[in-house]
């Protein structure tokens, strides 16, 4: 196996920015799993839009806090 080259500083910055943006979304899905909402989503796909809108409202509330 070849060793991985070191990331350029601009790549490290880009990775950091992406990680900051992904964290709230991943936390939101973790909460949904705890609330068992995703099981409802799998059984009734028509509710997906409503549930995703609710998740966006919660995420925006958390981000703007």
C-alpha positions in Angstrom: 0.0 0.0 0.0 1.1 3.5 -0.7 1.1 6.1 2.1 -1.5 8.8 1.9 0.0 12.2 1.0 -0.5 15.0 3.4 -3.5 17.2 2.6 -2.9 20.7 1.4 -3.8 23.4 3.9 -6.7 24.6 1.7 -8.0 21.0 1.6 -7.8 20.8 5.4 -9.8 24.0 5.6 -12.4 22.7 3.1 -12.7 19.5 5.1 -13.2 21.5 8.3 -16.0 23.6 6.7 -17.8 20.5 5.5 -17.5 18.9 8.9 -19.1 21.9 10.5 -22.0 21.8 8.0 -22.5 18.1 8.4 -22.5 17.9 12.2 -26.0 19.4 12.7 -27.5 17.1 10.1 -25.9 14.0 11.6 -27.1 15.1 15.1 -30.6 15.6 13.7 -30.7 12.1 12.2 -29.4 10.7 15.5 -32.3 12.4 17.3 -34.7 11.1 14.7 -33.4 7.6 15.4 -33.9 8.0 19.1 -37.4 9.3 18.6 -38.2 6.3 16.3 -39.4 8.7 13.6 -37.5 7.0 10.8 -39.4 3.8 11.4 -42.6 5.8 10.6 -40.9 7.2 7.5 -40.1 3.8 6.2 -43.6 2.5 6.7 -45.3 5.6 5.2 -43.2 7.4 2.6 -46.0 10.0 2.2 -45.0 11.5 5.6 -41.4 12.1 4.4 -42.0 15.7 3.4 -43.6 16.7 6.6 -41.0 15.0 8.7 -38.1 16.5 6.7 -39.7 20.0 7.1 -39.9 19.5 10.8 -36.3 18.4 10.9 -35.3 21.6 9.0 -37.2 23.8 11.4 -35.4 22.1 14.4 -32.0 22.4 12.7 -32.6 26.0 11.9 -33.6 26.7 15.5 -30.5 25.0 16.7 -28.2 26.7 14.3 -29.6 30.2 15.0 -29.5 29.8 18.7 
